[in-house]
Amino acid sequence: MRIGITGGIGTGKSYVVNYIKSKGFKVIYADHIASSLMLKGHSNYLNIISNFGSSILGNDGEIDKIKLRHIVFKDEDKRRLLNSITHPNIMKQILDSSWDDDIYFIEVPLLYEEHLDKYFDAIWVVDCREEVQLKRVLERNNLSEAEVFDIIRCQMPRKDKMNRADIVINSEQTNINKYIDELLYSLEKRVRNEK
């Protein structure tokens, strides 16, 4: 069973996914795959450079993600172009993984935005209030408020994600670990009964 986990930037996806992993579940991070595919010699590297130019490269010849981010979050067409280059290869690598009858959690930040929900058996959305989202991103990233709002604006509105989700996890709740434990217990029980 494949469970997609998504949510806006700063909503707490990483906390939820890392907690699930600490409980012994199998976890795949789409962002880690995306980063590896952007390295020199990998499938997305040359395509990105041929479309965005060598100005996005750092001194080491690798793609500078900050330079690239400045381009794509100011220009919707370029953002769509980047996603059209990167996401097919990311999903191909995920889907080409060896799957067994176990439960897999796949963290995909732009799951709904890139219409990837069809690849999953269920979607869990991690959410929080926008002011909390903003505070978290400003504390952990070297971004201005305007840059954070640019990123949020490019993502599907929170309410739309929540309305489409099978499960919504509010990352602000004080008993979040207990709630995730309950979800995992119910999921394991359901999978056992279906076998």
N, C-alpha and C positions, 0 to 999 in steps of 0.2 A: 504494500500500500504506500502511495506517495502523497505526503501532506505538504502542500506549499505554504510557506510562512512569508507574509508580506506586511507592509505598512510603510508609512511615510518616513522620511529622514528624521532621526531623533525620537522616534516613537517607542523605542525599546526592543526592537527586533533582536538585536544581538544578545541582549540579556536573556530573553526568552529562549532563543535557540541554544545558547551556551548552557543554560540551565537544563534544557531537554537533553543535551549531549552528556551533561554530568550525570544524568540518570541512566546512562548506558544505551541510549537510542542512537541510531545511525543518522548522521547529519551531513548534508552537502551544502556548501556555501557558494552560491552563484557568483558572488563578488570575487572570491578567491580564484575561481575558474576564469572569470573575466580578466583579472590581473595577469594570470599566467599566459593567457592567449594574446595579451598585448606586449609581451616581452619580445625582444629581438629574436627573429627566427621562427616565431609562432604565427599561427594562421591569421590573426587579425592585425598584426603589426604592419605589414606592407600595405594592406588595404586602407588602414587608417592614415598612414603617411601619404599615400597616393591621393587621398581625398582632402586631407587637411594641410599638407605641406610639411617641410622639414622644420619649420619654425616651432613646432610643438615638441621637438626633441630636446632633451637635456644634454649636458656636456658629455655624458656617458653613452649617448646615442640611443638611449631608451626614451620611450614616450613619457613626457612630463605631464602627469595627470592634472596638475593644477592649471597649466597652460591650456590644456584641452578643455577642462571644465569651464574656464573663462570664455572660451569660444562658444561652446554648445549651450550654455545656460543664458546666453544673450541672443541666440538665434535659433528659433524653433526648427527651421528647415535643417540646420546643421545638426541639431540634437537628434532629429528623426533619422538623418543620414547615418550618424554614428551608431544609433541603436539598430538600424537595418544591417549594418556591417557586423556588429558584435553579437547580437542576441541569437541569430541562427546557429553560430558555432558554439556558443555557450550551451544552448539547449541540446545541440547534437551531442556534446560531450557528456552532459547529464544523462540523456536518454540512452547513450551507448554504454553507460555503466552496467555492471553486472547486477541485475536485480534478482532477489530471491523473494520468498513469501513474507519477509520481515516488513517492519514499518520503517519508512524513510522520511525524514524531514528535510525539505529543501528550502533554504532561505533565498528568496528572489525579490529584491526591492521593487522592480517594475513589473511585477507579475501581471497585474490587470492592464497596466498601460500598454504592454506589449502583447496582450491577448494570449498569454501563456497558460491561463487557467484550464484550458482543455487538456493539458498534460497531467493534471493532478486529480486524485480521487477526492480530495477535500482541501479547502483553503482556510487557514487560520490567519486572521488579521490582528496585528498588534497596534493599539491606538492609545493616544493620550490627548489632552487639550493642546491647542496650537501654541499657547503661551509657554507650556511646559516643553513642547517640542523645540521651540525657538531657543529657550534657555539652555537646554541640553546641547544643542548643536553649537551655540556660541561658546559654551564652556569647553567643548572638546575639539572643535575645529578652528583653524585660523581663518575665519570668514567674517565678513561684515554682516549686519542685519539685512542689508539689501540683497546680498548674495544668498543668504539663507532663504529669504522670501522668493528669490528667483527659482531656487531649487524646489521649494514647496509648491510654487505656482505651476511648475512643469509636471507635477505628480497629480494623480487622480484625487479629487476632493475626498476627505476623510469619510464623509457620510456615504458617498457612493461605494467606497471599499467595504464599509461596515454592512451596508445593505446587501452586498453580494457574497459576503463571507459565510462560511459554515459555522465558524467560531470566531468571536471577537474577544481579545484579551486586553483589558485595560491595564496598561503597565504602571498606572499610578496607584492601583489598589494595594493596600498594606499587606494583604494576605496572598500576594501574587503567586508565591511558590506553592502554597496549598492549593490554589485554584488550578495551577498547571498540573500538579500531581493528580488531582481529580480528573482532569481531562485525559491525562495519559492512562490512568487506570481504566476509564470508560472505553478508551480507544483500544487498549489491549484486550479487554473483555469482549468487545465487539468483534475484533479480528479473530480471536479464539473461537467464538461462536460460529463464524462464517466458514471456518476450515472444516 
